[in-house]
Each structure stands twice: as C-alpha cells, then as structure tokens.
Amino acid sequence: MSGHVIEQIKTKPATALDRGVQDSFASNRCREELARNIDELHALSRRGLWGLLLFLMVSAAALYLSQMETLSLIHLQLKEIFGPPPPSDLLHVALAVSWLSGFVLILGRRGADGKPGYSWCNIALPTAFYPLYVFSDATGGYFPAVFCAGLVLLLLEHGFAVCYANKVIREATERLKRLPQ
C-alpha cells in the first residue's frame, strides 16, 4: 500500500497538459515568426522605393551637370587624357545589352516565383552610363535613353517585389487567422 501511495506522489508528466502548453508555445512562436516575415516583406517593398529615389536623384544631378558650361572644359581635359571618346553607337549597344540582361534577370526571378532581391547593382548599372555618355556626347542627348532604361528596370523590379510581398503577406495573414488562440 505504501508503494502505491509513493507511486501516486511521484511527479508524472501530464502529457495532455504538456501537449497543450507545447501547442500554445508553438502557436505563439509561429505568430511571432509570421509577424517578423510580414515586417521584412514590407521593408523589401520600401527598399525598391528608396532605390527609385536614389536613381532619380542621380539622374537629376547628371542632367544638371550635362547642362553646365564648365562640363565642356572637363570634357576637353578628358579628351586630352583618355583620347577620343568611344563612338555613341557602341555605347548604345552596351546600354541595350545591359538593359536586356537586367530585364531577363528580373523576368527570370518572376517566372521562377522566387523572392525578389534588390541590390545596388540595379541602380549602379544604369547610372554608370551617365559618365560614359557625358564623355562621349557633351550635348546631353543621351539622357532620355539612359533615364528611361534605368527607370523601366527599376519600376519593373519594384512592381514585381510589391506583387510578391502582397501575395506572401496575404498567405501569412491567412495562416495567422487559422492558428489557435
């Protein structure tokens, strides 16, 4: 009889209670992770806007500098240092190849339904053509081509990132609603 009492006194795991506590902890952990993912997705979509703003600022600075009188003096000095500028047609081809490769990469990520990723290369590649064109064409006739190429790529990538973020946020919100309280 004392053995039976001792058995009853020993602490036994309350499996039903433990399972409920574990489910509650898992549910809370899942809620926290889903909320963190939603915050990261909002930040991802905002990052594209910052990239667009940076590109617009660099473009405005390039346009302003191309209209300045002192740029012609710098242009002459660069010609003395580096020699004759590359032909404009060659720069147009390089811009077209750069634009097409960026376009294919963006569409490839979208087609694979992968998570879009912003990098500063998406902003640096189009803006790298501004100084090349300034050296090649001091009149500023290059600006619309470079500006449109960069803007189209950045808007396309930002649009895909926003669509992706909205889709994943909607799915995460639905999962949050299905989690037990």
C-alpha positions as CSV (number, residue, x, y, z in Angstrom):
1,M,0.0,0.0,0.0
2,S,2.8,2.4,0.8
3,G,4.3,1.6,-2.6
4,H,1.0,2.6,-4.2
5,V,0.9,5.9,-2.3
6,I,4.5,6.6,-3.3
7,E,3.7,5.9,-6.9
8,Q,0.9,8.4,-6.7
9,I,3.1,11.0,-5.1
10,K,5.8,10.8,-7.7
11,T,5.6,13.5,-10.3
12,K,4.4,12.2,-13.6
13,P,4.4,14.2,-16.8
14,A,1.0,15.4,-17.6
15,T,1.0,14.6,-21.3
16,A,-2.3,16.2,-22.1
17,L,-1.3,19.4,-20.2
18,D,2.2,19.3,-21.7
19,R,0.8,18.9,-25.2
20,G,-1.5,21.9,-24.7
21,V,1.4,24.1,-23.4
22,Q,3.6,23.0,-26.2
23,D,0.9,23.8,-28.8
24,S,0.5,27.2,-27.2
25,F,4.2,27.9,-27.3
26,A,4.4,26.6,-30.9
27,S,1.4,28.8,-31.8
28,N,3.0,31.9,-30.2
29,R,6.3,31.2,-31.9
30,C,4.6,30.7,-35.2
31,R,2.7,34.0,-34.7
32,E,5.9,35.9,-33.9
33,E,7.7,34.4,-36.9
34,L,4.9,35.2,-39.3
35,A,4.7,38.8,-38.0
36,R,8.5,39.1,-38.4
37,N,8.2,37.8,-42.0
38,I,5.4,40.3,-42.8
39,D,7.6,43.2,-41.5
40,E,10.5,42.0,-43.6
41,L,8.3,41.9,-46.7
42,H,7.1,45.5,-46.0
43,A,10.7,46.6,-45.7
44,L,11.5,44.8,-49.0
45,S,8.8,46.7,-50.9
46,R,10.0,50.0,-49.4
47,R,13.6,49.3,-50.3
48,G,12.6,49.5,-54.0
49,L,11.2,53.0,-53.5
50,W,14.5,54.1,-51.9
51,G,16.3,52.7,-54.9
52,L,14.0,54.6,-57.3
53,L,14.5,57.8,-55.3
54,L,18.3,57.4,-55.4
55,F,18.2,56.7,-59.2
56,L,16.0,59.8,-59.7
57,M,18.4,62.0,-57.7
58,V,21.5,60.7,-59.6
59,S,19.6,61.3,-62.9
60,A,18.7,64.8,-61.9
61,A,22.4,65.5,-60.9
62,A,23.5,64.1,-64.3
63,L,21.1,66.2,-66.2
64,Y,22.1,69.3,-64.3
65,L,25.8,68.6,-64.8
66,S,25.3,68.0,-68.5
67,Q,23.7,71.5,-68.9
68,M,26.6,73.3,-67.2
69,E,29.1,75.3,-69.1
70,T,32.1,74.0,-67.1
71,L,31.4,70.5,-68.2
72,S,32.7,71.3,-71.7
73,L,36.0,72.3,-70.2
74,I,36.2,69.0,-68.3
75,H,35.2,67.2,-71.5
76,L,38.1,68.7,-73.3
77,Q,40.5,67.8,-70.5
78,L,39.2,64.2,-70.5
79,K,39.8,64.0,-74.3
80,E,43.4,65.1,-73.7
81,I,43.9,62.4,-71.0
82,F,42.0,59.4,-72.5
83,G,42.0,60.2,-76.2
84,P,39.0,60.2,-78.4
85,P,35.7,59.1,-76.8
86,P,34.1,55.8,-77.8
87,P,31.5,56.0,-80.6
88,S,28.0,56.7,-79.4
89,D,26.7,53.6,-81.3
90,L,29.0,51.4,-79.2
91,L,27.6,53.0,-76.0
92,H,24.0,52.4,-77.3
93,V,24.8,48.8,-77.9
94,A,26.3,48.4,-74.4
95,L,23.3,50.1,-72.8
96,A,20.9,47.9,-74.8
97,V,22.8,44.7,-73.7
98,S,22.9,45.9,-70.1
99,W,19.2,46.7,-70.2
100,L,18.3,43.4,-71.9
101,S,20.3,41.3,-69.4
102,G,18.7,43.2,-66.4
103,F,15.3,42.6,-68.0
104,V,15.9,38.9,-68.5
105,L,17.1,38.5,-64.9
106,I,14.1,40.3,-63.5
107,L,11.7,38.2,-65.6
108,G,13.6,35.1,-64.7
109,R,13.1,35.7,-61.0
110,R,9.5,36.5,-61.5
111,G,9.0,33.4,-63.7
112,A,10.5,31.2,-61.0
113,D,8.2,32.9,-58.5
114,G,11.3,33.5,-56.4
115,K,11.8,36.1,-53.8
116,P,12.8,39.3,-55.4
117,G,16.1,40.7,-54.2
118,Y,17.3,44.3,-54.6
119,S,20.9,45.0,-55.0
120,W,22.7,48.3,-55.6
121,C,23.8,46.9,-58.9
122,N,20.3,47.5,-60.2
123,I,20.9,51.2,-59.6
124,A,24.6,51.3,-60.4
125,L,24.4,49.8,-63.8
126,P,22.1,52.3,-65.4
127,T,23.8,55.2,-63.7
128,A,27.2,54.1,-64.8
129,F,26.2,55.0,-68.3
130,Y,25.8,58.7,-67.4
131,P,29.5,59.5,-67.2
132,L,30.2,57.3,-70.3
133,Y,27.8,59.3,-72.3
134,V,29.0,62.6,-70.9
135,F,32.5,61.7,-72.1
136,S,31.2,60.6,-75.5
137,D,28.4,63.2,-76.0
138,A,28.7,66.5,-74.3
139,T,25.4,67.8,-75.6
140,G,23.3,65.7,-73.2
141,G,21.3,64.0,-75.9
142,Y,22.0,60.7,-74.2
143,F,19.9,61.5,-71.1
144,P,16.5,60.3,-72.2
145,A,17.8,56.8,-73.2
146,V,19.7,56.2,-70.0
147,F,17.0,57.6,-67.9
148,C,14.2,55.5,-69.5
149,A,16.3,52.3,-69.5
150,G,17.1,52.6,-65.8
151,L,13.6,53.8,-64.8
152,V,11.8,50.9,-66.6
153,L,14.1,48.3,-65.0
154,L,13.7,49.7,-61.5
155,L,9.9,50.2,-61.8
156,L,9.5,46.6,-63.2
157,E,11.6,45.1,-60.4
158,H,9.7,47.2,-57.8
159,G,6.4,46.2,-59.2
160,F,7.3,42.5,-59.1
161,A,8.6,42.9,-55.5
162,V,5.3,44.6,-54.4
163,C,3.2,41.9,-56.0
164,Y,5.3,39.2,-54.4
165,A,5.1,40.9,-51.0
166,N,1.4,41.3,-51.2
167,K,0.9,37.7,-52.1
168,V,3.1,36.4,-49.3
169,I,1.6,38.8,-46.8
170,R,-1.9,37.6,-47.7
171,E,-0.9,34.0,-47.3
172,A,0.8,34.8,-43.9
173,T,-2.3,36.6,-42.7
174,E,-4.5,33.7,-43.6
175,R,-2.2,31.4,-41.7
176,L,-2.3,33.7,-38.7
177,K,-6.1,33.6,-38.7
178,R,-6.1,29.8,-38.8
179,L,-3.7,29.5,-35.8
180,P,-5.4,28.6,-32.5
181,Q,-5.7,31.4,-30.0
